[in-house]
Amino acid sequence: MIFDKFPFVGDFKELEYGRRDGLSIRAAVRATASEHEGHLVRYLRAGTVLVATPSAVPDVLSETGSFIGGLHLLTDGHWLWYSDLAHYVGRYHVQLDPAFVEHARCNGWTVPEVSDEHLEAMVALLIGDEDEPE
């Protein structure tokens, strides 16, 4: 399972790709933005695409279920998240895992460049490629 190989942020149980035993996105909604929300939204949007999909995802917190956009798996070379997470943080002030927030802060709120080789190794680990070197 993807969650066993890399730390994942935003795997809320209401989301199609979320964990059944994950936290509730509704419980993570805050009335006001955190002091670092702008930095977090930019960090999340700047992630490197690890897997692109043609899937369009709805906003599960919207009364109309309006679509957010295409769903892509993003990374900073260490953490993973889906592309709709920036929407939830920016629009609903969704609180994220403090370990991820600290990781992004320690990166100066800038996603590091991830080499093609590192991305390929991550994909190989995610799909269980037996030939992947240690």
C-alpha positions in Angstrom: 0.0 0.0 0.0 1.2 3.5 -0.9 0.9 4.7 2.7 3.4 2.1 3.9 6.2 3.3 1.6 6.1 7.1 1.9 4.5 9.6 4.3 1.3 10.8 2.9 -0.6 14.0 3.8 -4.3 14.7 3.2 -5.6 11.1 3.1 -8.9 12.2 4.7 -11.5 9.4 4.8 -14.2 11.3 2.8 -11.9 11.6 -0.2 -12.1 9.0 -2.9 -8.5 8.1 -2.5 -8.5 8.6 1.3 -7.9 6.0 4.0 -11.0 4.4 5.5 -9.4 4.8 8.9 -8.1 8.3 8.1 -9.0 11.5 9.8 -12.1 13.4 8.7 -11.6 16.4 6.4 -14.6 18.0 8.0 -13.0 17.8 11.4 -9.8 19.4 9.9 -11.6 22.5 8.6 -10.8 25.7 10.5 -12.7 29.0 10.6 -9.5 31.0 9.9 -6.3 30.5 8.1 -3.2 29.4 9.9 -0.2 31.8 9.9 1.5 29.7 7.3 -1.4 28.8 5.1 -0.3 30.9 2.1 3.1 29.2 2.2 1.5 25.7 2.5 -0.8 26.3 -0.5 2.1 27.4 -2.6 4.2 24.4 -1.5 1.4 22.0 -2.2 0.8 23.5 -5.7 4.5 23.3 -6.5 4.8 19.6 -5.9 6.4 17.5 -8.6 3.9 15.3 -10.5 4.6 11.7 -9.7 1.5 10.2 -11.3 -0.9 12.1 -13.6 -4.5 10.9 -14.0 -7.4 12.0 -16.2 -9.7 11.9 -13.2 -11.6 15.0 -12.2 -12.3 15.3 -8.5 -15.3 17.0 -6.8 -15.0 19.3 -3.8 -16.4 17.1 -1.1 -17.0 20.1 1.2 -18.9 22.1 -1.4 -22.7 21.9 -1.3 -22.8 21.7 -5.1 -19.9 19.2 -5.4 -18.2 21.4 -7.9 -15.2 20.0 -9.6 -11.7 21.1 -8.4 -9.8 19.8 -11.4 -7.6 16.9 -12.5 -6.2 14.6 -9.8 -2.5 14.1 -9.7 -0.2 12.5 -7.2 2.5 15.0 -6.2 5.7 14.8 -4.2 8.5 16.8 -2.8 10.8 13.7 -3.0 9.7 12.6 0.5 6.1 13.3 1.2 3.2 12.5 -1.1 -0.2 14.3 -1.6 -2.9 14.7 -4.2 -3.3 17.9 -6.2 -6.7 18.8 -4.7 -5.2 19.2 -1.2 -4.1 22.8 -2.0 -7.7 23.7 -2.7 -8.9 22.4 0.6 -6.1 24.2 2.5 -6.7 27.5 0.7 -10.5 27.5 0.6 -11.4 25.7 3.9 -8.3 26.3 6.0 -7.9 22.5 6.4 -5.3 21.7 9.0 -2.5 19.4 7.9 -0.3 16.9 9.7 2.1 19.0 11.8 5.0 16.8 10.7 4.3 17.7 7.1 4.0 21.4 7.9 7.4 21.3 9.8 8.9 19.5 6.8 7.7 22.2 4.4 8.9 24.9 6.8 12.4 23.3 7.0 12.5 23.3 3.2 12.0 27.1 3.3 8.4 26.6 2.0 10.0 25.7 -1.4 9.6 22.2 -2.9 13.1 20.9 -3.7 13.9 19.8 -7.2 13.3 16.1 -7.6 15.5 14.3 -10.1 14.0 12.0 -12.7 16.0 9.1 -11.2 14.4 9.7 -7.8 10.9 10.0 -9.3 11.5 6.7 -11.2 12.7 5.0 -8.0 9.6 6.3 -6.1 7.3 5.0 -8.8 9.1 1.6 -8.8 8.6 1.4 -5.0 5.0 2.4 -5.3 4.2 -0.3 -7.9 6.4 -2.9 -6.3 9.1 -3.2 -8.9 11.2 -6.2 -7.8 14.1 -5.0 -9.9 14.4 -1.7 -7.9 17.9 -1.4 -6.4 18.2 -0.9 -2.7 
